[in-house]
Amino acid sequence: MVYPHSYRTEHSETKTTNSVYGDYYAAMKSKKIKIQPNLLTIIQYIDSYRSQFLDDLEEAVKIKSITTDLKYRDEVKNMIKFTEGWLTKLDMKYECFNIGFYQVDDQKVRLPPVILASLGNDPKKKTVCAYLHLDVPDPTGRDWVTDPWTLTQKNTNYFGNGAACGKGPLMAWFHVVQAFKGSNMPLPVNLKFVIESMHHENSQGFADFVATRSQDFFSSVDFVVQCDSEWLGEKYPCIIYGAVGILHFQVTIEKQENSKTEIKDDMINIFKKIVDDEGKITIKGFHDYVEQITPDEEKIYENIQEFDPEEIRDSLPEHKKSWDKVKLLMSFWRLPSIFVDDIEECICEKKDTSVVKRNFILKIVPKQVVDRAERLIKQQFQTSAKKLNIENKVTCKMVASTRPWFENYRSPSFAAARKAIIQIYKEDPNLIREDRGRETATIFDNVLEKNIIILPLCAKGADPGEANENISSRNYFEGTKLIAAYLFQLSYLKEES
């Protein structure tokens, strides 16, 4: 491939020259990082307790901690008691906090409490905060091939609701602390846990609560880590450094008495002013704050392993079928995009033909602001309705939103994670972004302004948060070792600086 560069626009500018191009990445190629004696002790402890660690995960998976149905309310309380029991066993100081109310089954009930826990307060050590959650999605009506509440082994994978997302990472963190305690070794960092139970419900009440504790519990935190999501493949671990923002809109067109046009035709025509035939967003000013792509950034996408465009080529729209890996990944993660749903008509008994609705999802990227994007979109619909002489009533409302999140992948936390991955997996990780909203990452980013990293423990096929969620034996135990290695690597940062 010849640089510069396959995906730079005609207006792209960069200070990076060919003489220094890629130096940062060349300096990070080494895959030989020695495992320190202390880390080796922890690794040996984890290997010695594999059977017990699986039993612990099995016990956690049994608890039906669903927060979207009142009939599971006692199960949610049981999961909180289970967690408190572990925190007590690990000698961690903790408190439970009520954070408000929410609507469930048409009732106003108290939100499950948030648990704040800590171990160590040595001012000479770095302080790491792990975000964890206890809730799992309701498996009812989903195509599970095993009992979602029984940890079931199939080949080398363990299936169970929460095994990959929530309960698996929770037990991995508990087992890391247990390994240090069992090895009579102090943790190399100060450790804090923030544990909620509304992760699968957009973390209701969580943002306001975090803000109230930003000056005390979170004030000493240096790094925030979340073990969620999955790798792109089965061989190369990933580090996630960003995610798109998600804006969900609904457009409604209501028939007016003297209108000469059909509401369905109006809906089709007005969307032609929003997005063209190739999916490009044509809203005036919408792309103004999208950052230009640099050669170094392009190199990150070029280096990503285990993404094969041929696997998805047939499912792509015609104008994307010829795109290469870099261009495709950037279209998913790096650039704004839009998904427009079908037009909805009333399907009730007394069919109402006077109203049609259409939902669309807009992905925004760092530097684009939710409020400004919302204003531009609503203005575009109003302006287009006038230009098209639409006499029917057009309403555009934003149903939900999540801000984009982006972290500096050159930060110490990412360097520590990379070294830890090389130690445990002997592979250089993929640096990736995601094409989904990350509510908790944006909360920590906005409220705490701390360095955040998402460190997935599971390989592709784990289906976190979905039917047949699972974690491989390798990922469960090596993921636990990875967390320990990461904590050691963070503890070395001060020495290296």
Secondary structure in CASP SS format (residue, H / E / C, confidence):
PFRMAT SS
TARGET T0000
AUTHOR 0000-0000-0000
METHOD secondary structure of the structure
MODEL  1
M C 1.00
V C 1.00
Y C 1.00
P C 1.00
H C 1.00
S C 1.00
Y C 1.00
R C 1.00
T C 1.00
E C 1.00
H C 1.00
S C 1.00
E C 1.00
T C 1.00
K C 1.00
T C 1.00
T C 1.00
N C 1.00
S C 1.00
V C 1.00
Y C 1.00
G C 1.00
D H 1.00
Y H 1.00
Y H 1.00
A H 1.00
A C 1.00
M C 1.00
K C 1.00
S C 1.00
K C 1.00
K C 1.00
I C 1.00
K C 1.00
I C 1.00
Q C 1.00
P H 1.00
N H 1.00
L H 1.00
L H 1.00
T H 1.00
I H 1.00
I H 1.00
Q H 1.00
Y H 1.00
I H 1.00
D H 1.00
S H 1.00
Y C 1.00
R H 1.00
S H 1.00
Q H 1.00
F H 1.00
L H 1.00
D H 1.00
D H 1.00
L H 1.00
E H 1.00
E H 1.00
A H 1.00
V H 1.00
K H 1.00
I C 1.00
K C 1.00
S C 1.00
I C 1.00
T C 1.00
T C 1.00
D C 1.00
L H 1.00
K H 1.00
Y H 1.00
R H 1.00
D H 1.00
E H 1.00
V H 1.00
K H 1.00
N H 1.00
M H 1.00
I H 1.00
K H 1.00
F H 1.00
T H 1.00
E H 1.00
G H 1.00
W H 1.00
L H 1.00
T H 1.00
K H 1.00
L C 1.00
D C 1.00
M C 1.00
K E 1.00
Y E 1.00
E E 1.00
C E 1.00
F E 1.00
N C 1.00
I C 1.00
G C 1.00
F E 1.00
Y E 1.00
Q E 1.00
V E 1.00
D C 1.00
D C 1.00
Q E 1.00
K E 1.00
V E 1.00
R E 1.00
L C 1.00
P C 1.00
P C 1.00
V E 1.00
I E 1.00
L E 1.00
A E 1.00
S E 1.00
L E 1.00
G C 1.00
N C 1.00
D C 1.00
P C 1.00
K C 1.00
K C 1.00
K C 1.00
T E 1.00
V E 1.00
C E 1.00
A E 1.00
Y E 1.00
L E 1.00
H E 1.00
L C 1.00
D C 1.00
V C 1.00
P C 1.00
D C 1.00
P C 1.00
T C 1.00
G C 1.00
R C 1.00
D C 1.00
W C 1.00
V C 1.00
T C 1.00
D C 1.00
P C 1.00
W C 1.00
T C 1.00
L C 1.00
T E 1.00
Q E 1.00
K E 1.00
N C 1.00
T C 1.00
N E 1.00
Y E 1.00
F E 1.00
G C 1.00
N C 1.00
G C 1.00
A C 1.00
A C 1.00
C C 1.00
G C 1.00
K H 1.00
G H 1.00
P H 1.00
L H 1.00
M H 1.00
A H 1.00
W H 1.00
F H 1.00
H H 1.00
V H 1.00
V H 1.00
Q H 1.00
A H 1.00
F H 1.00
K H 1.00
G H 1.00
S C 1.00
N C 1.00
M C 1.00
P C 1.00
L C 1.00
P C 1.00
V C 1.00
N E 1.00
L E 1.00
K E 1.00
F E 1.00
V E 1.00
I E 1.00
E E 1.00
S C 1.00
M C 1.00
H H 1.00
H H 1.00
E H 1.00
N C 1.00
S C 1.00
Q C 1.00
G C 1.00
F H 1.00
A H 1.00
D H 1.00
F H 1.00
V H 1.00
A H 1.00
T H 1.00
R C 1.00
S C 1.00
Q C 1.00
D C 1.00
F C 1.00
F C 1.00
S C 1.00
S C 1.00
V C 1.00
D C 1.00
F E 1.00
V E 1.00
V E 1.00
Q E 1.00
C C 1.00
D C 1.00
S C 1.00
E E 1.00
W C 1.00
L C 1.00
G C 1.00
E C 1.00
K C 1.00
Y C 1.00
P C 1.00
C E 1.00
I E 1.00
I E 1.00
Y E 1.00
G E 1.00
A E 1.00
V C 1.00
G E 1.00
I E 1.00
L E 1.00
H E 1.00
F E 1.00
Q E 1.00
V E 1.00
T E 1.00
I E 1.00
E E 1.00
K C 1.00
Q C 1.00
E C 1.00
N C 1.00
S C 1.00
K C 1.00
T C 1.00
E C 1.00
I H 1.00
K H 1.00
D H 1.00
D H 1.00
M H 1.00
I H 1.00
N H 1.00
I H 1.00
F H 1.00
K C 1.00
K C 1.00
I C 1.00
V E 1.00
D C 1.00
D C 1.00
E C 1.00
G C 1.00
K C 1.00
I E 1.00
T C 1.00
I C 1.00
K C 1.00
G C 1.00
F C 1.00
H C 1.00
D C 1.00
Y C 1.00
V C 1.00
E C 1.00
Q C 1.00
I C 1.00
T C 1.00
P H 1.00
D H 1.00
E H 1.00
E H 1.00
K H 1.00
I H 1.00
Y H 1.00
E H 1.00
N H 1.00
I C 1.00
Q C 1.00
E C 1.00
F C 1.00
D C 1.00
P H 1.00
E H 1.00
E H 1.00
I C 1.00
R H 1.00
D H 1.00
S H 1.00
L C 1.00
P C 1.00
E H 1.00
H H 1.00
K H 1.00
K C 1.00
S C 1.00
W C 1.00
D C 1.00
K H 1.00
V H 1.00
K H 1.00
L H 1.00
L H 1.00
M H 1.00
S H 1.00
F H 1.00
W H 1.00
R C 1.00
L C 1.00
P C 1.00
S E 1.00
I E 1.00
F E 1.00
V E 1.00
D E 1.00
D E 1.00
I E 1.00
E E 1.00
E E 1.00
C C 1.00
I C 1.00
C C 1.00
E C 1.00
K C 1.00
K C 1.00
D C 1.00
T C 1.00
S C 1.00
V E 1.00
V E 1.00
K E 1.00
R E 1.00
N E 1.00
F E 1.00
I E 1.00
L E 1.00
K E 1.00
I E 1.00
V C 1.00
P C 1.00
K C 1.00
Q C 1.00
V C 1.00
V H 1.00
D H 1.00
R H 1.00
A H 1.00
E H 1.00
R H 1.00
L H 1.00
I H 1.00
K H 1.00
Q H 1.00
Q H 1.00
F H 1.00
Q H 1.00
T H 1.00
S H 1.00
A H 1.00
K H 1.00
K H 1.00
L C 1.00
N C 1.00
I C 1.00
E C 1.00
N C 1.00
K E 1.00
V E 1.00
T E 1.00
C E 1.00
K E 1.00
M E 1.00
V E 1.00
A E 1.00
S E 1.00
T E 1.00
R C 1.00
P C 1.00
W E 1.00
F E 1.00
E C 1.00
N C 1.00
Y C 1.00
R C 1.00
S C 1.00
P H 1.00
S H 1.00
F H 1.00
A H 1.00
A H 1.00
A H 1.00
R H 1.00
K H 1.00
A H 1.00
I H 1.00
I H 1.00
Q H 1.00
I H 1.00
Y H 1.00
K C 1.00
E C 1.00
D C 1.00
P C 1.00
N E 1.00
L E 1.00
I E 1.00
R E 1.00
E E 1.00
D C 1.00
R C 1.00
G C 1.00
R C 1.00
E H 1.00
T H 1.00
A H 1.00
T H 1.00
I H 1.00
F H 1.00
D H 1.00
N H 1.00
V H 1.00
L H 1.00
E C 1.00
K C 1.00
N E 1.00
I E 1.00
I E 1.00
I E 1.00
L C 1.00
P C 1.00
L C 1.00
C E 1.00
A C 1.00
K C 1.00
G C 1.00
A C 1.00
D C 1.00
P C 1.00
G C 1.00
E C 1.00
A C 1.00
N C 1.00
E C 1.00
N E 1.00
I E 1.00
S E 1.00
S H 1.00
R H 1.00
N H 1.00
Y H 1.00
F H 1.00
E H 1.00
G H 1.00
T H 1.00
K H 1.00
L H 1.00
I H 1.00
A H 1.00
A H 1.00
Y H 1.00
L H 1.00
F H 1.00
Q H 1.00
L H 1.00
S H 1.00
Y C 1.00
L H 1.00
K H 1.00
E H 1.00
E H 1.00
S C 1.00
END
